[in-house]
């Protein structure tokens, strides 16, 4: 309807909230606009265990596809291959959230300073406390700021990290060159990103593959946190995406071409997610126990995505890039 501006799933979700007398969150979203809604959306600090990143076997799959070794993380791989023997790098991580990714990068030993920036003060406070608790307060620092202010102040770093944050940026042909200004001439831009459909407008082929996978899962593995059973993956309406978070995947489909256009790509490692990301969404907590039967079922899920990837492509990619030389 209207190029999926709204769809029947919006009505179903609203009806469920009416039945539960749970309209306050909906009304709050309508009252808060633009950038303030983005900050509000990202003010939560509790990690979700219902999404695919909460499944340990999925993380090992990422490692295998990104580094060639299920036990070697992308930060470890990049630090050994692209940073060594440096241990004095100054890094900046964009959209750091609660700082979980930054902890992994700080533990590589490549940085004397790694700074994380975000728009949500609650997440910055959480990240700062966690870094201190982990004994990394001398390496990790966090603050609330934006890219425009940093480029205006002339700040420069040896390493710029875009870790599941760049797909929240729009106007990429203006934004990506501005990000390049934050990198020293011989610096590195490391990217780990969602590069799939803008506003999560999943393709028909992608939905077909995800729903075929769901249909093969036992019912108990498809139970949502509220007890309902997940029957299908649906394409969210554009309106629901904007109401939830105006920045979510705002120009995601243009991100990978933009990175290739504005930076020299040293290494590019796609790692799927086109099927698993949306099939596991909301039900990942049912796959975290590590039992043999769970791991066997996950192997079948991984094989299903592998079979679909030649047709549907990859929605996630890890990259190591350099600034293009002037002229």
C-alpha positions in Angstrom: 0.0 0.0 0.0 1.5 3.4 -1.1 4.8 1.7 -1.8 4.6 0.0 1.6 4.3 3.3 3.5 1.8 1.5 5.8 0.6 -2.1 5.7 -1.8 -4.5 7.5 0.9 -5.5 9.9 0.9 -2.0 11.4 -2.8 -2.4 12.1 -2.2 -5.9 13.7 0.5 -4.5 16.0 -1.6 -1.5 17.0 -4.6 -3.8 17.7 -2.4 -5.9 20.0 -1.4 -2.8 21.9 -5.0 -1.6 22.2 -6.0 -5.0 23.6 -3.2 -4.8 26.2 -3.9 -1.1 26.9 -0.3 -0.4 26.0 -0.7 2.7 23.8 1.7 4.9 25.8 4.8 3.9 23.8 3.0 4.5 20.5 1.8 8.0 21.6 5.3 8.8 22.9 6.8 8.1 19.5 4.3 10.3 17.8 5.1 13.2 20.2 8.9 13.0 19.8 10.3 14.0 16.4 13.5 13.8 14.3 16.8 13.6 16.1 15.2 13.5 19.5 13.4 10.3 18.6 16.7 8.8 17.5 18.2 9.6 20.9 15.1 8.3 22.7 15.2 5.0 20.7 18.9 4.4 21.6 18.7 5.4 25.2 18.0 1.7 26.3 21.1 0.0 27.5 19.9 -3.6 28.1 21.3 -6.0 25.5 18.7 -7.9 23.5 18.9 -11.6 23.6 16.3 -12.1 21.0 18.3 -11.1 18.0 20.8 -13.1 16.0 23.9 -11.5 17.5 23.0 -13.1 20.9 23.6 -16.6 19.5 27.2 -17.8 20.2 27.2 -20.1 17.2 26.3 -17.2 14.9 29.2 -15.2 16.2 31.5 -18.1 15.3 30.0 -18.2 11.9 30.7 -14.5 11.5 34.3 -15.1 12.6 34.7 -17.9 10.0 33.4 -15.8 7.2 35.2 -12.6 8.2 38.6 -14.1 9.2 38.7 -17.7 8.0 38.8 -19.0 11.6 35.7 -19.5 13.8 37.8 -18.8 16.9 39.4 -15.6 15.6 37.3 -12.4 15.9 37.4 -9.6 13.3 39.2 -7.2 15.8 41.9 -9.9 16.4 42.3 -10.5 12.7 42.6 -6.8 11.7 45.0 -6.0 14.6 47.3 -8.8 13.6 47.2 -8.3 9.8 46.8 -4.5 9.4 47.9 -2.9 12.7 50.8 -4.9 14.0 53.3 -4.1 15.4 51.7 -0.8 16.4 50.4 -0.6 20.0 50.1 3.2 20.1 47.2 3.8 17.7 44.6 6.5 18.3 41.2 5.3 17.3 37.6 6.7 17.1 34.5 4.5 17.0 31.3 6.1 15.6 28.0 5.3 17.3 29.6 3.2 20.0 26.4 2.6 21.9 27.1 0.8 25.2 30.8 0.1 24.2 30.7 -3.7 23.8 32.5 -3.6 20.4 35.0 -1.1 21.6 36.0 -3.4 24.5 36.9 -6.1 21.9 39.0 -3.7 19.9 40.7 -2.2 23.0 41.7 -5.8 24.1 43.7 -6.3 20.9 46.5 -4.1 22.5 46.8 -2.0 19.3 45.5 1.2 20.8 46.9 3.7 23.3 43.6 5.5 23.0 40.2 4.4 21.6 37.4 6.9 21.9 33.8 6.1 21.4 31.1 8.7 20.5 27.3 8.4 20.5 24.2 10.6 20.6 22.7 8.8 23.7 24.0 10.0 27.1 22.7 6.9 28.8 24.7 4.6 26.6 27.9 6.7 27.0 27.5 6.6 30.8 27.1 2.8 30.7 30.1 2.4 28.3 32.3 4.5 30.6 31.4 2.5 33.7 31.9 -0.8 31.9 35.4 0.2 30.6 36.4 1.1 34.1 35.1 -2.2 35.5 37.0 -4.1 32.8 40.2 -2.3 33.7 40.3 -0.5 30.3 39.6 3.0 31.5 43.0 4.2 30.6 42.5 3.1 26.9 38.8 3.6 26.4 37.1 6.9 26.6 33.5 7.8 25.6 31.6 11.1 25.0 28.5 12.5 23.5 29.2 14.4 20.3 28.7 14.4 16.6 30.9 14.1 13.5 30.3 17.7 12.3 31.7 19.1 15.6 34.7 16.8 15.4 35.7 17.7 11.9 35.2 21.4 12.6 37.6 21.0 15.5 40.1 19.3 13.2 40.3 16.1 15.2 42.2 13.2 13.4 42.7 9.6 14.3 44.9 6.7 13.1 41.9 4.4 12.9 38.2 5.1 12.4 35.7 2.4 13.3 32.3 2.1 11.8 30.7 -0.8 13.7 27.0 -1.2 12.9 26.6 2.5 13.0 27.2 3.8 9.5 23.8 2.5 8.2 22.3 5.1 10.5 23.9 7.9 8.4 22.1 9.5 5.4 23.3 11.9 2.7 26.3 9.5 2.2 28.0 11.4 -0.6 28.4 14.3 1.8 28.9 12.2 5.0 31.5 9.7 3.9 34.0 12.4 2.7 33.4 14.2 6.0 34.3 11.0 7.8 37.5 10.7 5.8 38.5 14.1 7.3 38.7 12.3 10.7 41.4 9.9 9.5 45.2 10.6 9.3 46.6 10.5 5.7 48.0 7.0 6.4 45.1 5.9 8.6 42.7 3.1 8.3 38.9 3.0 8.2 37.5 -0.3 9.5 33.9 -1.2 8.8 31.5 -3.9 10.1 28.1 -3.0 8.7 24.6 -3.8 7.6 24.5 -2.9 3.9 21.1 -4.5 3.1 17.8 -2.9 2.0 17.1 0.7 3.0 14.5 0.9 5.7 14.5 -3.0 5.9 12.5 -3.3 2.8 13.4 -6.9 2.4 13.3 -8.3 -1.1 10.8 -11.0 -2.2 13.6 -13.5 -2.7 14.9 -12.8 0.8 11.5 -13.1 2.4 10.9 -16.4 0.6 14.2 -17.8 1.8 13.6 -16.7 5.4 10.1 -18.0 5.6 11.1 -21.3 4.1 13.7 -21.6 6.9 11.1 -20.6 9.5 8.7 -23.3 8.2 11.3 -25.9 8.9 11.9 -24.9 12.5 10.1 -26.7 15.4 7.4 -24.6 17.0 9.2 -24.3 20.3 12.1 -22.7 18.5 9.8 -20.0 17.0 8.4 -18.8 20.3 8.7 -15.0 20.8 9.5 -13.4 24.2 5.8 -12.7 24.7 4.8 -16.3 24.1 3.4 -15.9 20.6 4.7 -18.1 17.8 6.6 -16.4 14.9 5.0 -17.7 11.7 6.4 -15.4 9.1 8.9 -12.7 8.4 7.2 -9.6 7.1 8.4 -6.5 5.4 8.0 -3.6 7.8 6.2 -0.5 6.6 8.2 2.6 6.0 6.1 4.5 8.5 6.7 1.9 11.3 10.5 2.2 10.6 10.4 6.0 10.9 8.3 5.9 14.0 10.6 3.3 15.7 13.9 5.0 14.7 14.2 7.6 11.9 17.8 6.7 11.5 17.5 2.9 11.1 18.9 1.7 7.8 18.0 5.2 6.5 20.1 4.9 3.3 21.6 1.4 3.9 21.5 0.2 0.3 23.7 3.1 -0.8 26.3 2.4 1.9 28.5 -0.3 0.2 28.6 1.5 -3.1 29.5 4.7 -1.3 32.3 3.2 0.7 33.8 1.7 -2.5 33.5 5.1 -4.2 35.0 7.3 -1.5 37.6 4.9 0.0 40.2 2.5 -1.2 39.0 -1.0 -0.2 42.0 -3.0 1.1 39.9 -6.0 2.2 36.2 -6.8 1.9 34.6 -9.8 3.7 30.8 -10.3 3.3 29.2 -12.5 5.9 25.6 -13.2 5.0 22.8 -12.3 7.4 20.4 -11.9 4.5 18.3 -14.8 5.7 19.5 -15.5 9.3 19.2 -11.9 10.5 15.5 -11.7 9.8 14.6 -15.3 10.4 16.1 -15.3 13.9 14.8 -11.8 14.8 12.7 -12.1 17.9 13.4 -15.8 18.5 17.2 -16.0 18.9 16.9 -16.7 22.7 15.7 -20.2 21.6 19.1 -21.0 20.1 21.5 -19.9 22.8 21.8 -23.1 25.0 24.7 -24.8 23.1 23.1 -28.3 23.3 24.1 -30.7 20.5 20.6 -30.7 19.1 20.6 -26.9 19.0 23.9 -26.8 17.3 22.8 -29.4 14.7 19.7 -27.3 14.0 21.8 -24.2 13.6 24.1 -25.9 11.2 21.0 -26.7 9.1 20.0 -23.0 9.3 23.5 -21.9 8.2 23.4 -24.3 5.3 20.0 -22.9 4.2 21.4 -19.4 4.2 24.5 -20.5 2.3 22.3 -22.1 -0.4 20.3 -18.8 -0.7 23.2 -16.4 -0.8 24.0 -16.7 -4.5 20.5 -15.4 -5.2 19.9 -13.0 -2.3 23.4 -11.6 -1.7 25.0 -10.5 1.6 23.4 -8.0 3.9 26.5 -7.6 6.1 30.1 -6.9 5.3 33.4 -6.3 7.1 35.9 -4.1 5.4 39.3 -2.5 5.8 39.7 0.7 3.9 42.2 3.6 3.3 41.7 7.2 2.4 42.0 7.9 -1.3 45.0 10.0 -2.1 44.2 13.6 -3.1 43.9 14.0 -6.8 
